[in-house]
Amino acid sequence: MQKISSDDFTYRTKPVSVGLMARMAPSLTFYPKFLAIVYASSRIAKRGKYDGEAWQVSSLGVLHGLESVGVTIDVSGFDHLQSADGPVLIIGNHLSMMETVILPALILQFKPVTFVIKQSLLEFPVFKHVMAATSPIALTRTNPRQDLKTVLDEGVERLSRNLSIVIFPQTTRTAFNPEQFSSIGIKLAKRAGVKVVPLALLTDAWENGTRFKDFGKIVPERKAYFEFGAPMDIAGKGNEEHQQIIEFIQSRLDLWHRERRAGDVAVS
């Protein structure tokens, strides 16, 4: 797999020259690139050749597409992914479409991975072929008991195949709300006997849309952040670890929002 992290286990968008059209209409400039990547990936997937390497290449294409319209991406904590032996369960907050399509580029350089997703993504035209090729765990979001069984049963199976799993335990894709952050990931990690890697992210540079949720406005002025936390074992019922993940995410969000506010003051 292609390595995109630096020697200090970070990734930072390098300064790029953003064209006039991209500055004036970042969304209109980005989405044709994004859809072209999805279409090309779908064609590969339908031929049964969409493997981890192809997935990382297409994910990197989306990442660079965002950068080409002025979005800055800041990632840290790759060392925590590298230091954890075997498959891990990555538990993070969920804010936008950005993390779904960019995280493969970040994680696959260290570990094979798949996602817990909503069932509707496997029914979405064109995109469904891409998602189906990545061995996802699909949930209905309408039957919590059945969804828990699906996560536990299929999650253990994926982890036994050395596939790490990304799960977003919030009920909705919105601002972080600890009260909506379920412990389903903790339950899976405990059953499978794997470590948990917390993930905090701030990706509102790709807004959720009103008519089509995945196709919101691209706002380059908002820097995008990702940070992976230190791996942790689950002891007992995992209540303490669940709280530690919540505190990790909240502390990073607070820090990043302060950085943004400081930057706004400096500009003004």
Backbone hydrogen bonds in HBPLUS format (Angstrom, degrees):
<---DONOR---> <-ACCEPTOR-->    atom                        ^
c    i                          cat <-CA-CA->   ^        H-A-AA   ^      H-
h    n   atom  resd res      DA  || num        DHA   H-A  angle D-A-AA Bond
n    s   type  num  typ     dist DA aas  dist angle  dist       angle   num
A0006-SER N   A0010-THR O   2.84 MM   4  5.46 155.2  1.90 150.7 158.8     1
A0009-PHE N   A0006-SER O   2.90 MM   3  5.20 148.9  2.00 121.7 121.2     2
A0078-PHE N   A0009-PHE O   3.30 MM  69  4.90 155.2  2.37 147.2 141.3     3
A0011-TYR N   A0075-VAL O   2.88 MM  64  4.92 155.1  1.94 137.4 138.9     4
A0075-VAL N   A0011-TYR O   2.83 MM  64  4.92 168.5  1.84 155.2 156.4     5
A0013-THR N   A0073-ILE O   3.08 MM  60  5.37 139.9  2.25 147.5 156.6     6
A0023-ARG N   A0019-GLY O   3.00 MM   4  6.28 150.3  2.09 149.6 158.4     7
A0024-MET N   A0020-LEU O   2.94 MM   4  6.16 154.5  2.01 150.3 157.4     8
A0025-ALA N   A0021-MET O   2.78 MM   4  5.82 158.2  1.82 152.5 158.7     9
A0029-THR N   A0025-ALA O   3.02 MM   4  6.18 140.6  2.18 149.7 161.5    10
A0030-PHE N   A0026-PRO O   2.86 MM   4  5.95 154.6  1.93 147.8 154.4    11
A0031-TYR N   A0027-SER O   3.04 MM   4  6.03 175.9  2.04 159.7 160.2    12
A0033-LYS N   A0030-PHE O   2.96 MM   3  5.40 120.8  2.32 112.2 127.0    13
A0034-PHE N   A0030-PHE O   2.98 MM   4  6.25 158.3  2.03 152.4 159.5    14
A0035-LEU N   A0031-TYR O   2.85 MM   4  5.99 170.5  1.86 159.1 160.5    15
A0036-ALA N   A0032-PRO O   3.03 MM   4  6.08 149.4  2.12 138.5 146.7    16
A0037-ILE N   A0033-LYS O   3.08 MM   4  6.36 152.1  2.16 146.9 153.8    17
A0038-VAL N   A0034-PHE O   2.98 MM   4  6.33 160.9  2.02 152.9 158.2    18
A0039-TYR N   A0035-LEU O   2.89 MM   4  6.04 161.8  1.92 147.8 152.8    19
A0040-ALA N   A0036-ALA O   2.97 MM   4  6.11 163.8  1.99 146.3 150.8    20
A0041-SER N   A0037-ILE O   2.88 MM   4  6.02 158.3  1.93 148.9 155.5    21
A0042-SER N   A0038-VAL O   2.86 MM   4  6.03 152.7  1.94 146.7 154.5    22
A0043-ARG N   A0039-TYR O   3.10 MM   4  6.39 153.3  2.18 147.5 153.5    23
A0044-ILE N   A0040-ALA O   3.21 MM   4  6.53 155.1  2.28 144.4 150.5    24
A0045-ALA N   A0041-SER O   2.85 MM   4  6.12 158.6  1.90 151.2 157.8    25
A0046-LYS N   A0042-SER O   2.90 MM   4  6.11 156.6  1.95 151.5 156.6    26
A0047-ARG N   A0044-ILE O   3.09 MM   3  5.27 138.0  2.28  99.5 111.5    27
A0049-LYS N   A0044-ILE O   3.15 MM   5  5.53 167.0  2.17 149.9 146.8    28
A0048-GLY N   A0045-ALA O   2.87 MM   3  5.01 158.5  1.92 108.8 114.7    29
A0051-ASP N   A0049-LYS O   3.10 MM   2  5.76 124.2  2.42 106.4  91.0    30
A0055-TRP N   A0051-ASP O   2.94 MM   4  6.18 155.1  2.01 152.8 160.7    31
A0056-GLN N   A0052-GLY O   2.92 MM   4  6.16 157.0  1.97 148.1 153.6    32
A0057-VAL N   A0053-GLU O   3.02 MM   4  6.25 159.4  2.07 147.7 153.3    33
A0058-SER N   A0054-ALA O   3.03 MM   4  6.27 162.9  2.06 150.0 153.7    34
A0059-SER N   A0055-TRP O   2.93 MM   4  6.08 156.9  1.99 147.5 154.6    35
A0060-LEU N   A0056-GLN O   2.83 MM   4  6.00 158.5  1.87 151.3 157.0    36
A0061-GLY N   A0057-VAL O   2.99 MM   4  6.22 144.0  2.12 139.0 149.3    37
A0062-VAL N   A0058-SER O   3.11 MM   4  6.50 146.7  2.23 143.9 151.2    38
A0063-LEU N   A0059-SER O   2.99 MM   4  6.33 162.5  2.02 150.0 154.9    39
A0064-HIS N   A0060-LEU O   2.87 MM   4  6.11 168.2  1.88 155.9 157.9    40
A0065-GLY N   A0061-GLY O   2.88 MM   4  5.98 140.1  2.04 135.4 147.3    41
A0066-LEU N   A0062-VAL O   2.95 MM   4  6.28 152.3  2.03 154.0 159.4    42
A0067-GLU N   A0063-LEU O   3.07 MM   4  6.42 158.1  2.12 145.9 152.3    43
A0068-SER N   A0064-HIS O   2.87 MM   4  6.02 142.2  2.02 140.8 150.8    44
A0069-VAL N   A0066-LEU O   3.16 MM   3  5.54 150.9  2.25 106.2 114.4    45
A0071-VAL N   A0066-LEU O   3.10 MM   5  5.44 158.7  2.15 144.1 137.5    46
A0070-GLY N   A0067-GLU O   3.00 MM   3  5.07 162.6  2.03 107.7 111.6    47
A0224-ALA N   A0072-THR O   2.83 MM 152  6.10 173.7  1.83 173.2 171.4    48
A0074-ASP N   A0224-ALA O   2.85 MM 150  6.12 157.7  1.90 155.5 162.8    49
A0226-PHE N   A0074-ASP O   2.85 MM 152  6.26 143.9  1.98 161.3 164.3    50
A0076-SER N   A0226-PHE O   3.03 MM 150  6.46 144.5  2.16 140.0 150.6    51
A0228-PHE N   A0076-SER O   3.01 MM 152  6.44 158.0  2.06 144.2 147.7    52
A0080-HIS N   A0077-GLY O   3.01 MM   3  5.57 146.3  2.13 113.9 122.2    53
A0081-LEU N   A0078-PHE O   3.02 MM   3  5.25 126.3  2.32 102.5 116.1    54
A0082-GLN N   A0078-PHE O   3.05 MM   4  6.39 158.4  2.10 153.2 159.6    55
A0083-SER N   A0079-ASP O   2.90 MM   4  5.95 149.7  1.99 142.9 150.4    56
A0165-ILE N   A0088-VAL O   3.07 MM  77  6.61 154.8  2.14 156.6 164.5    57
A0089-LEU N   A0195-LYS O   2.97 MM 106  6.36 163.2  2.00 156.9 162.5    58
A0197-VAL N   A0089-LEU O   2.87 MM 108  6.10 159.4  1.91 143.1 148.1    59
A0090-ILE N   A0165-ILE O   2.74 MM  75  6.00 166.9  1.75 166.4 170.0    60
A0167-ILE N   A0090-ILE O   2.89 MM  77  6.24 163.6  1.92 172.4 173.8    61
A0091-ILE N   A0197-VAL O   3.10 MM 106  6.33 145.8  2.22 136.0 146.4    62
A0199-LEU N   A0091-ILE O   2.87 MM 108  5.75 138.3  2.04 147.8 140.8    63
A0092-GLY N   A0167-ILE O   3.24 MM  75  6.64 161.3  2.28 157.3 162.8    64
A0100-THR N   A0097-MET O   3.12 MM   3  5.42 120.5  2.50 104.5 119.1    65
A0101-VAL N   A0097-MET O   3.36 MM   4  6.69 151.9  2.45 156.3 163.2    66
A0102-ILE N   A0098-MET O   2.92 MM   4  5.96 138.3  2.10 151.8 164.7    67
A0103-LEU N   A0099-GLU O   3.04 MM   4  5.39 161.5  2.08 134.0 139.0    68
A0105-ALA N   A0102-ILE O   3.00 MM   3  5.62 127.3  2.29 117.9 129.7    69
A0106-LEU N   A0103-LEU O   2.99 MM   3  5.03 122.6  2.33  99.3 114.5    70
A0107-ILE N   A0103-LEU O   2.87 MM   4  6.01 164.2  1.89 167.8 171.1    71
A0108-LEU N   A0104-PRO O   2.98 MM   4  5.53 160.7  2.02 141.5 147.8    72
A0110-PHE N   A0107-ILE O   2.86 MM   3  5.71 166.6  1.88 129.3 133.9    73
A0111-LYS N   A0107-ILE O   3.00 MM   4  6.06 165.4  2.02 149.0 153.8    74
A0164-SER N   A0112-PRO O   2.95 MM  52  6.07 163.7  1.98 139.5 138.3    75
A0114-THR N   A0164-SER O   2.87 MM  50  6.31 135.9  2.07 144.6 157.0    76
A0166-VAL N   A0114-THR O   2.91 MM  52  6.34 150.1  2.00 147.9 157.4    77
A0137-ILE N   A0115-PHE O   2.97 MM  22  6.36 160.7  2.01 152.0 157.1    78
A0116-VAL N   A0166-VAL O   2.95 MM  50  6.28 149.6  2.05 175.3 170.7    79
A0117-ILE N   A0137-ILE O   2.81 MM  20  6.05 156.9  1.86 149.7 157.5    80
A0139-LEU N   A0117-ILE O   2.84 MM  22  6.19 152.1  1.91 151.3 160.1    81
A0121-LEU N   A0118-LYS O   3.04 MM   3  5.94 157.8  2.09 126.3 131.1    82
A0119-GLN N   A0139-LEU O   2.70 MM  20  5.20 156.3  1.76 156.3 149.4    83
A0122-LEU N   A0119-GLN O   2.92 MM   3  5.60 151.9  2.00 119.2 127.3    84
A0123-GLU N   A0120-SER O   2.96 MM   3  5.07 157.5  2.01 106.4 112.1    85
A0128-LYS N   A0124-PHE O   2.89 MM   4  5.20 142.5  2.03 165.5 160.9    86
A0127-PHE N   A0125-PRO O   2.61 MM   2  5.55 141.7  1.75 111.1  97.5    87
A0129-HIS N   A0126-VAL O   3.24 MM   3  5.97 145.3  2.37 118.0 124.3    88
A0130-VAL N   A0127-PHE O   3.10 MM   3  5.34 122.9  2.45 102.5 116.1    89
A0131-MET N   A0127-PHE O   3.10 MM   4  6.45 166.1  2.12 158.9 161.9    90
A0132-ALA N   A0128-LYS O   2.94 MM   4  5.98 164.1  1.97 147.9 152.7    91
A0133-ALA N   A0130-VAL O   3.24 MM   3  5.41 132.7  2.48  98.7 110.7    92
A0134-THR N   A0131-MET O   3.06 MM   3  5.49 163.2  2.09 114.7 120.1    93
A0147-ASP N   A0143-ASN O   2.87 MM   4  6.06 160.7  1.91 160.2 166.8    94
A0148-LEU N   A0144-PRO O   2.93 MM   4  6.10 155.2  2.00 147.4 152.9    95
A0149-LYS N   A0145-ARG O   3.16 MM   4  6.44 160.9  2.20 145.6 150.3    96
A0150-THR N   A0146-GLN O   2.88 MM   4  6.14 156.8  1.94 150.0 156.9    97
A0151-VAL N   A0147-ASP O   2.91 MM   4  6.13 164.4  1.93 152.8 156.3    98
A0152-LEU N   A0148-LEU O   2.98 MM   4  6.16 169.3  2.00 153.9 156.8    99
A0153-ASP N   A0149-LYS O   2.89 MM   4  5.94 170.9  1.90 153.1 156.2   100
A0154-GLU N   A0150-THR O   2.87 MM   4  5.67 153.1  1.94 145.9 153.4   101
A0155-GLY N   A0151-VAL O   2.75 MM   4  5.13 136.4  1.94 126.3 140.0   102
A0156-VAL N   A0152-LEU O   3.19 MM   4  6.04 160.8  2.23 133.5 138.1   103
A0157-GLU N   A0153-ASP O   3.29 MM   4  6.52 156.8  2.35 140.2 146.7   104
A0158-ARG N   A0154-GLU O   2.89 MM   4  6.16 159.9  1.94 151.6 156.1   105
A0159-LEU N   A0155-GLY O   2.96 MM   4  6.13 170.8  1.96 155.6 158.3   106
A0160-SER N   A0156-VAL O   2.94 MM   4  6.06 146.7  2.05 142.9 152.0   107
A0161-ARG N   A0158-ARG O   2.94 MM   3  5.17 141.8  2.09 102.8 114.6   108
A0163-LEU N   A0158-ARG O   3.12 MM   5  5.41 158.5  2.17 144.9 141.6   109
A0162-ASN N   A0159-LEU O   2.97 MM   3  5.06 153.1  2.04 112.2 113.4   110
A0182-SER N   A0169-PRO O   3.16 MM  13  5.24 164.1  2.19 134.0 129.2   111
A0180-GLN N   A0177-ASN O   2.86 MM   3  5.49 149.6  1.96 120.7 129.5   112
A0181-PHE N   A0178-PRO O   3.14 MM   3  4.95 159.7  2.19 100.5 106.5   113
A0186-ILE N   A0183-SER O   3.08 MM   3  5.19 117.7  2.48 100.2 115.2   114
A0187-LYS N   A0183-SER O   3.07 MM   4  6.40 158.6  2.12 157.2 162.9   115
A0188-LEU N   A0184-ILE O   3.12 MM   4  6.40 156.0  2.18 144.5 150.3   116
A0189-ALA N   A0185-GLY O   2.94 MM   4  6.17 167.7  1.95 153.4 156.6   117
A0190-LYS N   A0186-ILE O   2.97 MM   4  6.15 160.9  2.01 152.3 157.1   118
A0191-ARG N   A0187-LYS O   3.04 MM   4  6.23 162.3  2.07 145.8 150.8   119
A0192-ALA N   A0188-LEU O   2.91 MM   4  6.08 162.0  1.94 156.7 161.6   120
A0193-GLY N   A0189-ALA O   2.82 MM   4  5.74 124.1  2.13 137.8 151.8   121
A0194-VAL N   A0189-ALA O   3.13 MM   5  5.22 154.6  2.19 140.7 146.6   122
A0196-VAL N   A0232-MET O   2.90 MM  36  5.27 164.8  1.93 150.0 153.7   123
A0232-MET N   A0196-VAL O   2.87 MM  36  5.27 144.5  2.00 141.8 153.5   124
A0229-GLY N   A0198-PRO O   2.81 MM  31  4.91 167.1  1.83 141.4 143.2   125
A0200-ALA N   A0227-GLU O   2.97 MM  27  5.33 167.2  1.99 155.3 157.9   126
A0227-GLU N   A0200-ALA O   2.90 MM  27  5.33 147.7  2.01 159.2 161.7   127
A0202-LEU N   A0225-TYR O   2.93 MM  23  5.07 156.8  1.99 139.3 141.3   128
A0225-TYR N   A0202-LEU O   3.03 MM  23  5.07 158.5  2.08 135.5 141.7   129
A0206-TRP N   A0203-THR O   3.19 MM   3  6.18 173.9  2.20 124.9 126.7   130
A0219-VAL N   A0205-ALA O   2.66 MM  14  4.65 165.5  1.68 142.4 147.7   131
A0207-GLU N   A0217-LYS O   2.86 MM  10  5.16 162.4  1.89 165.5 159.5   132
A0209-GLY N   A0213-LYS O   2.89 MM   4  4.10 162.7  1.92 109.0 113.0   133
A0215-PHE N   A0212-PHE O   3.02 MM   3  5.57 159.6  2.06 119.7 126.3   134
A0222-ARG N   A0219-VAL O   3.12 MM   3  6.00 168.2  2.14 127.3 130.7   135
A0238-GLY N   A0235-ALA O   3.03 MM   3  5.48 140.3  2.19 144.5 142.0   136
A0242-HIS N   A0238-GLY O   2.88 MM   4  6.04 157.1  1.94 152.4 159.2   137
A0243-GLN N   A0239-ASN O   3.07 MM   4  6.31 157.4  2.12 146.9 152.0   138
A0244-GLN N   A0240-GLU O   2.95 MM   4  6.23 149.1  2.05 144.4 153.7   139
A0245-ILE N   A0241-GLU O   2.98 MM   4  6.26 151.2  2.07 149.9 156.2   140
A0246-ILE N   A0242-HIS O   3.16 MM   4  6.47 160.6  2.20 146.9 151.7   141
A0247-GLU N   A0243-GLN O   2.92 MM   4  6.16 161.8  1.95 151.0 155.8   142
A0248-PHE N   A0244-GLN O   2.88 MM   4  6.03 150.8  1.96 142.7 151.0   143
A0249-ILE N   A0245-ILE O   2.98 MM   4  6.24 168.3  1.99 155.8 157.6   144
A0250-GLN N   A0246-ILE O   2.94 MM   4  6.12 171.8  1.95 154.6 157.3   145
A0251-SER N   A0247-GLU O   2.92 MM   4  5.92 158.0  1.97 144.1 150.1   146
A0252-ARG N   A0248-PHE O   3.14 MM   4  6.33 156.2  2.20 148.0 153.8   147
A0253-LEU N   A0249-ILE O   2.97 MM   4  6.21 163.0  2.00 155.7 160.8   148
A0254-ASP N   A0250-GLN O   2.95 MM   4  6.11 159.5  1.99 148.2 153.7   149
A0255-LEU N   A0251-SER O   3.05 MM   4  6.21 156.3  2.10 140.5 146.8   150
A0256-TRP N   A0252-ARG O   2.89 MM   4  6.11 167.1  1.90 156.1 158.9   151
A0257-HIS N   A0253-LEU O   2.97 MM   4  6.08 158.7  2.02 149.0 154.7   152
A0258-ARG N   A0254-ASP O   3.06 MM   4  6.25 149.2  2.16 141.8 150.2   153
A0259-GLU N   A0255-LEU O   2.96 MM   4  6.29 152.8  2.04 148.5 156.3   154
A0260-ARG N   A0256-TRP O   2.97 MM   4  6.24 154.2  2.03 145.8 152.5   155
A0261-ARG N   A0257-HIS O   2.98 MM   4  6.21 161.3  2.02 146.0 150.9   156
A0262-ALA N   A0258-ARG O   2.88 MM   4  6.07 158.1  1.93 149.6 155.8   157
A0263-GLY N   A0259-GLU O   2.92 MM   4  6.12 151.5  2.01 144.0 151.8   158
A0264-ASP N   A0260-ARG O   2.89 MM   4  6.21 150.8  1.98 149.5 157.6   159
A0265-VAL N   A0261-ARG O   3.02 MM   4  6.28 155.1  2.08 147.5 153.8   160
A0266-ALA N   A0262-ALA O   2.97 MM   4  6.20 155.7  2.03 145.2 152.1   161
A0267-VAL N   A0263-GLY O   2.99 MM   4  6.20 154.4  2.05 145.7 152.0   162
A0268-SER N   A0264-ASP O   3.02 MM   4  6.21 159.7  2.06 146.3 151.7   163
